[in-house]
Amino acid sequence: MSRKRWSYRLSRPIPVKDGPTLRTLDDVRIFMLDNLPEDDQARRSWQKACEILLAAADGLADVSAVTRQVELALFQQAKSMAK
């Protein structure tokens, strides 16, 4: 089994409202585990982000795909909170 590459940098930093700025795969992993409410973790957009995150850490997916999916998940999360 290969070693995960959590230090890979995202395509661009992702600022999280009232939270950290995500810069690496590890930042995303920690954010999802420690800061994301369980209801949001269950959302399809975050599930997809998790799948791509794990694949990118294994070198099987492009880090830019993680960046795009996390941005989308954060956007959808904010949109649902505005309702």
N, C-alpha and C positions, 0 to 999 in steps of 0.2 A: 504494500500500500504506500502510495506517495505521500509526502508531507504536504500539508495544506499551506497555501501561500497567502496568509492573511495580511501581509504587509503591502500587497499590491495596491497602488493608488487608483482611486476612481478617476474617470475621465475629467471630472471637474468637482470641486468641493460642493457639497450639498448642505446649505444652512437649514437647520430644523427650527421652526418657530418655537420659542421658549425652550430650546434644547441645544445640543451641540452642533458643530459643523462636522459633517461626515466627510472624511478625506481618504480613508482606506477601507478595504474589505473588512478589516477587524473593527473599525469604527461602526460599520453597518451591522456587523454581527452583534456587537455589544449593545448597540441601540435597540435592535430587535429583541434581544433577550432581556434587557434590563429596563427599557423605557416604553416599550410598546404594549399597551393594554391587551389583555387576552382577546377581547372582542375584535380588535384590529388585527391581531395575529391570525385570526381565523378567516379574515377577508381574503378573497381570491388574489387580489393584487399583491398582498404581502406574502401569501403562499408562493406565488410565482417568483417574487423577489428572493425568497429563501432558496428556492430551487436553483435559480440562476447564480445566486451568491455561492452556494456550495459547489456548483460546477466550475465557477470562475476560480475559486480557491484551489480546486484540483487541476486547474489549467485547461479545463474542457469547455469553457465559455469565455467570451470576451468581456473584459471589465466594463466596457462602455455599455453593454447590455444590462449589467447590474446598475450602473448609474441611471440609465433611462427608466428601468423598472422601479427603482427606489423613488425617483422623482415622481413617477406616475402614482405609486402607492401613497406617497405623502399628499399629493394633490387630491386624490380621491378621498383620503382620510379627512382632509380639511373641508372638502366639499360636503361630506356627510355630517360633519360637526356643525356646519353652517345652517343646516336644515332645522 
